[in-house]
Amino acid sequence: MVILSHAHPDHIAGVQQFPNAAVVMMRKEYEFWMSAETQTRLEACEIYGLGPLEVVMAASVRDHVAPARDRLRLLDRPAEIAAGILVFPAPGHTPGHAAVLVSSGRQQLLYVGDALIHPAQFEHPDWVSASICRRGDGTHAKAVAGAGCGRSVSFRGLSPAGRLARSKRGRHRSVGNRLSPRK
């Protein structure tokens, strides 16, 4: 099984490496990227202001997501897709961005894809990356902390994994950022 947090090229290009795997993603994400309107706007470089890179994004969706259509499992709401693996909406970076909560006993890991790309966003949840489709409202940092998650993982973060702690001002901050078991 392959879980796609979102359909940007750096997250979907490897789908064809798993030709027999089911591909899980949020329906809203799939419908956004596969819509004729989005494809037309990307071809015209009108969504992100990234020029020719948007043409690459459109082609990537056509080349990697569309061919997996028969293997897609599209989710409309949070779903436990296997024992201890919950996929749920985490929109913001893209309209149908998803996060994945993996639970085993009392331990949890939250994969947030590109919803959070830097540990500073825990303390400043209103800070967002340039590629985010809408202004951030801190939902992702709050969700991580609210889930009592011991770890969060971000694809691009300078520190790829860590625990969360609440600061004196009530904000969250990322601490112990390393890929090692919590002691």
C-alpha positions in Angstrom: 0.0 0.0 0.0 1.2 3.5 -0.9 -0.2 6.5 0.9 0.0 9.8 -0.9 -0.1 12.9 1.4 -0.6 15.1 -1.6 0.0 15.1 -5.4 3.0 17.3 -5.8 5.7 15.8 -8.0 8.1 15.0 -5.2 5.5 12.9 -3.5 4.0 11.0 -6.4 6.9 10.2 -8.8 7.6 6.8 -7.2 4.1 5.4 -7.4 4.9 3.4 -10.5 7.7 1.6 -8.5 4.9 -0.3 -6.7 2.7 -1.5 -9.6 0.7 -4.0 -7.5 0.1 -1.7 -4.5 -3.1 0.0 -3.6 -2.7 3.8 -3.7 -4.4 5.8 -0.9 -5.2 9.5 -1.1 -7.9 11.9 -0.2 -10.6 12.2 -2.8 -10.5 16.0 -2.6 -6.8 15.9 -3.5 -7.4 13.6 -6.4 -10.3 15.6 -7.8 -8.4 18.9 -7.5 -5.4 17.7 -9.4 -7.3 15.7 -12.0 -9.8 18.4 -12.8 -9.7 20.0 -16.2 -9.7 23.4 -14.6 -6.6 22.7 -12.5 -4.8 21.1 -15.4 -5.5 24.1 -17.6 -4.4 26.6 -14.9 -1.2 24.6 -14.3 -0.4 24.5 -18.1 -1.0 28.3 -18.1 1.2 28.7 -15.0 -1.6 30.4 -13.1 -1.8 28.6 -9.7 1.4 29.0 -7.7 3.3 31.6 -9.7 6.1 29.1 -10.4 6.2 29.5 -14.1 7.3 26.4 -16.1 7.4 24.3 -12.9 3.6 24.3 -13.0 3.7 22.6 -16.4 5.9 19.9 -14.8 3.4 19.6 -12.0 0.5 19.0 -14.4 2.5 16.4 -16.4 3.5 14.7 -13.2 -0.1 14.2 -12.1 -0.9 12.9 -15.6 2.1 10.6 -15.6 2.0 9.2 -12.1 -1.5 9.5 -10.6 -3.7 9.0 -13.6 -2.1 5.6 -14.5 -2.8 4.4 -11.0 -6.5 5.1 -11.3 -7.5 1.5 -11.1 -5.5 1.0 -7.9 -6.7 4.2 -6.1 -8.5 4.0 -2.8 -10.0 7.5 -2.4 -10.9 8.7 1.1 -13.7 11.1 1.9 -13.1 11.2 5.6 -10.6 9.9 8.2 -10.1 6.2 7.7 -8.1 3.5 9.4 -6.8 1.8 6.3 -4.9 -1.0 8.2 -4.6 -1.8 11.9 -3.0 1.2 13.6 -2.8 3.4 10.4 -5.2 6.3 10.3 -5.2 8.6 7.2 -7.0 11.9 7.7 -7.4 15.3 6.0 -4.8 18.0 6.7 -5.6 20.6 4.1 -3.6 23.7 3.6 -0.5 22.8 1.6 -2.8 21.5 -1.0 -6.6 21.3 -0.9 -6.8 17.6 -0.1 -3.5 17.1 1.7 -3.5 14.2 4.2 -1.6 13.2 7.3 -1.0 9.7 8.6 -1.1 8.6 12.2 0.6 5.3 12.9 -0.1 3.8 16.3 1.4 0.8 18.0 0.4 0.2 21.6 1.0 3.5 23.4 3.4 4.9 20.8 2.4 7.1 17.9 4.0 8.7 14.9 2.4 11.4 12.9 3.5 11.8 9.3 2.4 15.3 8.2 3.8 15.3 4.7 4.4 19.0 3.8 1.7 20.3 6.1 4.5 21.4 8.4 7.9 21.9 6.8 9.9 23.4 9.6 9.9 22.9 13.4 9.4 26.6 13.9 5.8 26.2 12.7 4.9 24.5 16.0 5.7 27.7 17.9 4.4 29.9 15.0 1.5 28.0 13.4 0.6 31.0 11.3 3.9 30.7 9.4 3.4 28.9 6.1 5.5 27.9 3.1 5.2 29.8 -0.1 3.5 26.8 -1.9 0.6 26.7 0.5 -2.7 27.2 -1.2 -4.3 29.1 1.7 -3.2 30.9 4.8 -2.3 28.6 7.7 -4.4 28.7 10.8 -2.2 26.5 13.0 -4.5 23.5 12.6 -1.7 21.1 11.9 0.5 22.0 14.9 -2.6 21.9 17.1 -3.7 18.6 15.8 -0.3 17.0 16.4 -0.2 18.3 20.0 -3.9 17.5 20.6 -3.4 13.9 19.5 -0.9 13.5 22.2 1.6 12.4 19.6 5.1 11.7 20.7 6.6 12.3 17.3 5.9 14.1 14.1 7.8 13.7 10.8 8.1 16.2 8.0 9.5 15.5 4.5 11.4 18.7 4.2 11.9 19.9 7.8 15.4 20.7 8.8 14.9 18.3 11.7 12.9 15.3 10.3 11.5 14.0 13.5 10.9 15.1 17.1 8.7 15.4 20.1 6.4 18.3 20.9 6.4 20.3 24.1 4.2 23.2 25.2 6.0 26.5 25.8 5.2 28.8 28.7 3.1 30.9 26.4 1.0 27.9 25.5 2.5 27.4 22.0 4.0 24.2 20.8 7.6 23.7 20.0 9.5 20.8 18.5 12.2 19.3 20.8 14.5 16.3 20.6 14.7 16.5 16.9 16.4 13.3 15.8 15.4 9.9 14.4 15.9 8.0 17.6 13.6 6.3 20.1 12.1 8.5 22.8 13.6 7.6 26.2 
